[in-house]
Amino acid sequence: MKEILRTERLLLREMTEKDEPALREILMDQDVMYAYGHAFSEEEVHAWLVRQQGRYRDDGFGLWAMVRLDNGKMIGQCGITMQPIGERRMPEVGYLLRKDHWHMGYATEAAVACRDYAFANLGIREICSIIRNNNMPSRRVAVRNGMTITGCFTKFYHGEYMPHLIYSVSRKDD
């Protein structure tokens, strides 16, 4: 397992096949996946993990396992992925947490660390978070991550039109 970064309470590392059961707990939970419009099937969870592993190989980053330092348990995922926005691809900080870890500051802690990692280690100058307009908790995380709304668009996903907001922040040059 390749460790990417640590925060006060979290370790972010690449996911492996051993993380699939913990990933199922997250992605197969309807409450956690409400912004996606559906809970994932086992096949979709497996494809998600394979896609992240491909991102590690191809981009050098992806969504990473979010592991509590105090007990070693995977409680979610957070990381950086390249996302299409119109004609361009933009790096995005994304995050998903197990429901029993909501409202404890873990998403903000991990998202801020990923933003800083992108600026300091990947040479990224601007990063975004793409969030469904009705996902108020994720929108608050983006604001705490220094982001502001810079655009909007509608995705057609899983048979549904889903309005999304684009939050972004640029690196402050010294």
Phi, psi and chi 1 to 4 in degrees:
 res  aa     phi    psi   chi1   chi2   chi3   chi4
   1 MET       -  125.5  -70.0  178.7  -86.7      -
   2 LYS   -90.9  116.5 -179.0  178.4  176.5 -172.1
   3 GLU   -74.9  135.5 -179.1  176.3  -37.2      -
   4 ILE  -102.6  -52.7  -54.2  -58.2      -      -
   5 LEU  -160.1  165.2   58.8   93.3      -      -
   6 ARG  -128.4  147.5  -72.4  177.8 -176.4 -111.3
   7 THR  -119.2 -169.3   67.2      -      -      -
   8 GLU   -59.0  -39.5 -178.8 -179.3  -25.6      -
   9 ARG  -118.7   -7.4  -59.0 -179.5  -66.1  167.7
  10 LEU  -129.1  151.9  -61.1  168.8      -      -
  11 LEU  -115.1  130.9  162.0   68.9      -      -
  12 LEU  -110.4  127.1  -88.5   65.3      -      -
  13 ARG  -145.5  162.0   61.2  163.2  173.5   75.7
  14 GLU   -63.2  144.2  -69.4 -175.4   -5.8      -
  15 MET   -83.9  148.7  -71.9 -173.9  -82.3      -
  16 THR  -124.3  176.8   70.4      -      -      -
  17 GLU   -57.7  -30.7  -71.1   74.8   19.6      -
  18 LYS   -64.7  -17.6  -68.8  179.2 -177.5  176.2
  19 ASP   -86.1   -5.8  -65.2  -48.0      -      -
  20 GLU   -59.2  -41.2 -162.7  160.6  -23.9      -
  21 PRO   -60.3  -43.8  -26.4   36.2      -      -
  22 ALA   -65.4  -36.9      -      -      -      -
  23 LEU   -65.6  -37.2 -159.3   53.6      -      -
  24 ARG   -60.1  -42.0  -85.6 -168.1 -142.2  106.2
  25 GLU   -57.0  -34.4  -75.3 -176.0   43.9      -
  26 ILE   -82.6  -57.1  -60.4  161.8      -      -
  27 LEU   -76.0  -17.1  -61.0  176.9      -      -
  28 MET   -98.2    5.7  -66.4  176.9   75.3      -
  29 ASP   -92.7  114.8 -177.2  -37.9      -      -
  30 GLN   -57.4  -39.5 -177.4   64.6   44.0      -
  31 ASP   -64.4  -42.9  -69.4  -23.6      -      -
  32 VAL   -65.7  -38.0  171.1      -      -      -
  33 MET   -94.7   17.0  -61.5  -58.2  -71.5      -
  34 TYR   -58.3  -33.0   75.3   94.3      -      -
  35 ALA   -69.6  -19.6      -      -      -      -
  36 TYR   -90.3  -10.1  -76.0   75.7      -      -
  37 GLY    83.0   -2.8      -      -      -      -
  38 HIS  -168.8  151.2   74.5  -68.0      -      -
  39 ALA   -77.7  147.6      -      -      -      -
  40 PHE   -77.0  154.4  -79.0   17.8      -      -
  41 SER   -85.6  170.8   66.7      -      -      -
  42 GLU   -59.8  -37.8  -73.9 -166.1   25.5      -
  43 GLU   -65.7  -40.3  -66.4   78.0   19.6      -
  44 GLU   -67.2  -37.1  -72.1  171.3  -50.7      -
  45 VAL   -62.2  -46.5  171.5      -      -      -
  46 HIS   -61.7  -44.6 -178.8   73.6      -      -
  47 ALA   -62.0  -37.1      -      -      -      -
  48 TRP   -61.5  -47.2 -178.8  -87.2      -      -
  49 LEU   -61.8  -45.5  176.2   59.8      -      -
  50 VAL   -61.3  -39.4  168.8      -      -      -
  51 ARG   -63.8  -40.7 -172.4  166.9   44.9 -102.8
  52 GLN   -64.7  -42.7  -61.3  -40.1  -48.8      -
  53 GLN   -62.8  -36.6  -67.6  171.3  -33.1      -
  54 GLY   -65.0  -37.5      -      -      -      -
  55 ARG   -65.2  -40.5  -74.2  174.4  165.9  155.0
  56 TYR   -57.5  -44.9  -54.3  152.5      -      -
  57 ARG   -69.4  -46.4 -178.0 -177.1   59.4 -108.2
  58 ASP   -84.1  -39.2  -61.4  -20.2      -      -
  59 ASP  -104.5  -20.2  -62.5  -29.2      -      -
  60 GLY    87.5    4.0      -      -      -      -
  61 PHE  -159.4  172.3   48.8   84.9      -      -
  62 GLY   177.6 -160.6      -      -      -      -
  63 LEU   -81.7  130.5  -68.1  173.8      -      -
  64 TRP  -109.0  153.9  -60.1  -54.4      -      -
  65 ALA   -63.2  133.5      -      -      -      -
  66 MET  -102.4  111.6 -173.4 -172.3  -49.3      -
  67 VAL  -118.9  130.9  178.2      -      -      -
  68 ARG   -69.7  131.7  -76.4 -179.6   48.8  168.3
  69 LEU   -69.6  -30.6  -72.7  171.3      -      -
  70 ASP   -74.4  -24.8   64.0  -10.6      -      -
  71 ASN  -134.7   -2.1   64.5   15.2      -      -
  72 GLY    73.3   11.4      -      -      -      -
  73 LYS   -89.4  137.3  -59.3  -72.3 -175.8 -165.7
  74 MET   -77.3  120.4 -179.5  177.1  165.0      -
  75 ILE  -112.1   -3.5   61.5  167.3      -      -
  76 GLY   172.3 -161.7      -      -      -      -
  77 GLN  -144.6  147.4   54.6 -174.1  -21.7      -
  78 CYS  -154.1  146.4 -173.9      -      -      -
  79 GLY   173.6 -159.7      -      -      -      -
  80 ILE  -124.3  129.8  -56.1  159.2      -      -
  81 THR  -133.3  153.7   59.1      -      -      -
  82 MET   -87.8  126.2  -64.8  -57.7  -65.8      -
  83 GLN  -123.6  139.9  -64.7  -64.3  -36.6      -
  84 PRO   -74.8  130.1   25.4  -30.1      -      -
  85 ILE  -132.9  104.1  -61.0  177.4      -      -
  86 GLY    63.0 -126.3      -      -      -      -
  87 GLU   -88.3   -4.8  -62.1  -64.8  -45.5      -
  88 ARG  -119.1  165.1   65.2 -171.4 -107.9 -149.1
  89 ARG  -110.2  136.1  -74.4  175.2   28.5  111.5
  90 MET  -132.0  141.6 -170.9  162.4  176.8      -
  91 PRO   -69.7  135.5   22.1  -28.2      -      -
  92 GLU  -123.8  138.6  179.0 -163.9   24.6      -
  93 VAL   -88.8  120.5  173.1      -      -      -
  94 GLY  -122.8  155.0      -      -      -      -
  95 TYR  -154.8  143.6   34.3   87.5      -      -
  96 LEU  -144.4  135.0  -83.2  169.8      -      -
  97 LEU  -127.2  148.2  -85.0  156.2      -      -
  98 ARG   -57.8  143.4  -86.8 -173.1    5.4 -153.1
  99 LYS   -58.0  -36.0 -171.9  175.9  179.5 -178.1
 100 ASP   -72.0    0.9   62.4  -17.8      -      -
 101 HIS  -119.1   12.1  -75.6   75.6      -      -
 102 TRP   -70.2  152.7  -72.9    0.4      -      -
 103 HIS    63.3   31.9  -49.8  -63.9      -      -
 104 MET  -121.3    4.4  -63.7  179.7 -174.5      -
 105 GLY    86.9    0.2      -      -      -      -
 106 TYR   -65.8  -41.8  -70.8  112.9      -      -
 107 ALA   -62.4  -44.9      -      -      -      -
 108 THR   -64.2  -45.2  -61.3      -      -      -
 109 GLU   -57.3  -46.2 -175.0  174.7  -31.4      -
 110 ALA   -71.5  -41.6      -      -      -      -
 111 ALA   -64.3  -42.8      -      -      -      -
 112 VAL   -62.1  -43.0  167.3      -      -      -
 113 ALA   -63.2  -39.3      -      -      -      -
 114 CYS   -67.8  -40.8  -74.1      -      -      -
 115 ARG   -58.8  -49.5  176.6 -156.1   64.5 -158.6
 116 ASP   -63.8  -39.3  -67.5  -12.8      -      -
 117 TYR   -62.0  -43.9  178.4   86.8      -      -
 118 ALA   -60.8  -43.4      -      -      -      -
 119 PHE   -70.3  -45.2  -70.1  161.5      -      -
 120 ALA   -82.3  -35.2      -      -      -      -
 121 ASN  -108.1  -23.3  -62.3   84.4      -      -
 122 LEU  -109.0   -4.1  -58.0  176.2      -      -
 123 GLY    69.4   18.2      -      -      -      -
 124 ILE   -75.9  135.5  -68.8  171.9      -      -
 125 ARG   -99.4  -24.6  -58.7 -165.8   60.9   76.1
 126 GLU  -142.7  138.5 -179.1 -177.4   14.0      -
 127 ILE  -136.7  151.4 -163.3  158.3      -      -
 128 CYS  -128.9  171.6   72.1      -      -      -
 129 SER  -133.1  128.1  -74.7      -      -      -
 130 ILE  -102.2  118.4  -58.0  166.5      -      -
 131 ILE  -134.5  134.5  -56.5  169.1      -      -
 132 ARG   -57.5  141.1  -80.6 -158.8   56.9 -169.4
 133 ASN   -61.8  -24.2   66.1  -29.0      -      -
 134 ASN   -93.2    5.4   63.5  -11.2      -      -
 135 ASN   -95.5   75.5 -172.2  -16.9      -      -
 136 MET   -61.9  -40.7  -64.7  -50.1  -65.2      -
 137 PRO   -59.6  -43.2  -26.4   36.5      -      -
 138 SER   -68.2  -33.8  -73.9      -      -      -
 139 ARG   -64.2  -39.2  -69.5  177.4   62.4  179.3
 140 ARG   -66.1  -37.9  -73.9 -169.8  -71.1  -85.9
 141 VAL   -61.0  -43.8  169.9      -      -      -
 142 ALA   -60.5  -42.3      -      -      -      -
 143 VAL   -63.5  -44.3  168.8      -      -      -
 144 ARG   -65.4  -20.1  -72.9 -168.3  -65.7  -90.1
 145 ASN   -87.9   11.2 -158.1    7.3      -      -
 146 GLY    82.2   12.4      -      -      -      -
 147 MET   -94.8  153.1  -63.9  179.5  170.0      -
 148 THR  -128.7  160.1   57.4      -      -      -
 149 ILE   -70.2  126.5  -63.1  171.7      -      -
 150 THR  -123.2   -0.3   56.4      -      -      -
 151 GLY   178.2  177.0      -      -      -      -
 152 CYS  -154.8  157.7   61.2      -      -      -
 153 PHE  -162.5  169.0   65.3   97.1      -      -
 154 THR  -117.8  129.3  -59.9      -      -      -
 155 LYS  -101.2  144.4  -85.3 -172.3 -165.9  179.3
 156 PHE  -102.9  112.8 -174.0   75.1      -      -
 157 TYR  -140.8  130.9  175.1   72.6      -      -
 158 HIS    53.7   41.7 -147.3 -102.2      -      -
 159 GLY    77.8   16.2      -      -      -      -
 160 GLU  -138.6  141.3 -176.5  179.4   -9.8      -
 161 TYR   -83.2  126.2  -71.0   98.3      -      -
 162 MET  -126.6  108.4  -60.4  178.9  174.4      -
 163 PRO   -66.5  136.4  -16.3   27.6      -      -
 164 HIS  -128.6  147.3  -77.1   72.8      -      -
 165 LEU  -106.9  145.6  -61.3  169.4      -      -
 166 ILE  -106.1  115.6  -56.8  165.1      -      -
 167 TYR  -101.1  141.2  -77.1   79.0      -      -
 168 SER  -149.8  162.7   64.5      -      -      -
 169 VAL  -147.1  144.1   61.9      -      -      -
 170 SER  -105.7  151.6  -65.8      -      -      -
 171 ARG   -66.3  137.4 -175.8  173.6   80.3 -171.7
 172 LYS   -90.3  115.3  -53.9 -133.5 -177.4  -32.8
 173 ASP   -75.9  141.1  -69.4  -38.0      -      -
 174 ASP   -71.6      -  -60.8  -24.5      -      -
